């Protein structure tokens, strides 16, 4: 949902979406309160905090893991975050990088 206040696309859970209908203000995954922009407004840039909350950093299952597998896990996580941020450019939103 694009925020009218900061112009970012925030992620909102189904429970928070239902809870916010009465007041018109919704709590995003990152904790920000979102007053939705007009439905005709173009999507804003993705909220990095929401993307990080939805795609947490990989953790080490044990300290015995091989360093190559750890680098691959971190690389995959960074690729997902990068794709999330770069996706706004493909949708026609202004680039913030």
N, C-alpha and C positions, 0 to 999 in steps of 0.2 A: 504494500500500500504506500503510495507516495504521500509524504508529509507536506502539508501546506506551509509549515514553519521552516523546515530546513531543506526541502526539495529533494530529500533522499527517499529511495525505495526501501522501506522497512519490512521485515518479515513479521507476521502476526500469527500466533497459533489460533486454532479453531476455537478454543475455549475463550481466549481473550477477544476474539472477534465477536462472539455471541455476547460476552459480558459488556462490551463497549457500545453495543447498538443503542441502548437506552440513553446514554450520555453523549454519544457522538465522538468520543475520544477513546483511542485504543492503545493498549500497552504492547509495545514491540518486544521481540525476543531480546534485544539489547537493553531493554529497560526504559527506553524513551517513550514519552507519551505522544501519540500521533493524532493530529487533527487532519483528516484526509483532504487531499486536494480534489478539485473537480474531476469527474470521470473523463472529461474531455482533455485534461492536462496530459502532456506526454509523460512517460515514466521518467523518474529521476534517476540519478546515479545510485547504485546499490550501497546500502549501509554496510561498511566494512565490519562493524561490530556485530551486526546480525549474522553476516556470512561466517564470521569466526565462531560465533556461538553454535551455528548449525553444523559447522565442519570443524570440530575441535582438532587441535594438534595431536599427532600420534604420540602415544606414550610407549615407553619401553616395557615390554612384557616381562623381561628379566634383564639383568645386567650382563647375561651370558650371550645375548643376541650378537650376531656378527655385524660389524660396522657397515657392511655393504647393504644388508637388509634394512638397517636403520636409515641410511641415506636414501634408499629407495622409498621408504615410507614417508620421510620428510619431503622428498621431491614430489611425490604424488600429492601430498597435502598442499604444497605450494602451488602446484599446477592447478588444483581445484580452486584455490583462492584467487589465483591470477585469472582464470577463466571467468569466475564470478565478477571480478572487477572489470575485466576487458569486455564482458558481455554488454555493458551499457553503451559501448561505442557502436556495436553492431545494431543496437536498437535505435540509434540516432540521437541518444542523449549526449550532452557535452562531456568530453573526456576530462577527467580530473587528475590524470597521471602526468 
